[in-house]
């Protein structure tokens, strides 16, 4: 079941604590998806379907490639296998 409530989402994001501490804000959009503000400057738009998978993938990409240290302002995970 996707983390579509604030309580479920808070459990989900704790699985990636290195990234979770960098989230300045999490906005629950329309009760179905999440927008995150990371490092106070980068907006990450998680998909409605499988936000937990997108969150885990974002954490993997950050660990392996430093994705969020690049000159990025908005990241949207809309397609399977993309962030």
C-alpha positions in Angstrom: 0.0 0.0 0.0 1.5 3.4 -1.0 2.2 5.9 1.8 -0.7 8.1 1.0 -1.2 9.5 4.5 1.2 11.7 6.5 1.6 8.9 9.1 2.5 6.3 6.5 4.8 8.7 4.7 6.7 9.5 7.8 7.4 5.8 8.3 8.5 5.5 4.7 11.0 8.4 4.6 12.7 7.2 7.8 14.0 4.2 5.8 16.4 6.7 4.1 17.5 8.8 7.0 20.5 10.5 5.2 18.0 12.0 2.8 15.1 12.5 5.2 17.1 15.0 7.3 17.5 17.1 4.2 13.8 17.5 3.6 12.7 20.9 4.7 9.0 20.5 3.8 6.7 17.8 2.7 3.4 18.8 1.1 0.6 16.3 0.7 -1.0 17.3 -2.6 -4.7 16.5 -3.0 -4.5 13.7 -0.5 -2.8 11.5 -3.0 0.8 12.5 -3.8 3.8 14.3 -2.3 5.9 17.3 -3.1 9.2 17.6 -1.1 11.5 20.5 -0.6 15.0 19.2 -0.2 17.9 21.3 1.1 15.5 24.3 1.1 15.9 24.7 -2.7 15.1 21.6 -4.6 11.5 20.5 -5.2 11.0 16.8 -5.7 7.6 15.8 -7.0 6.9 12.2 -6.1 4.4 10.2 -8.2 1.0 9.1 -7.0 1.8 5.5 -7.7 4.7 4.1 -5.7 6.0 7.2 -3.9 8.0 4.9 -1.6 9.8 3.3 -4.6 10.5 6.8 -6.0 11.8 7.9 -2.6 14.1 4.9 -2.4 15.3 5.4 -5.9 16.1 9.1 -5.2 18.1 8.1 -2.2 20.1 5.5 -4.3 20.8 8.1 -7.0 21.9 10.6 -4.4 24.3 8.1 -2.8 25.7 6.9 -6.1 25.8 10.1 -8.2 25.2 13.1 -5.9 22.1 13.9 -7.9 20.8 16.6 -5.5 24.2 18.3 -5.4 23.9 19.2 -9.1 22.3 22.4 -10.4 18.8 21.1 -10.0 15.7 23.0 -9.0 12.8 20.5 -9.7 12.9 16.8 -9.9 9.8 14.8 -11.0 9.4 11.1 -11.0 6.7 10.5 -13.5 7.8 7.4 -15.4 8.9 4.0 -14.1 12.6 4.0 -13.6 13.0 7.8 -13.7 13.5 10.5 -11.1 
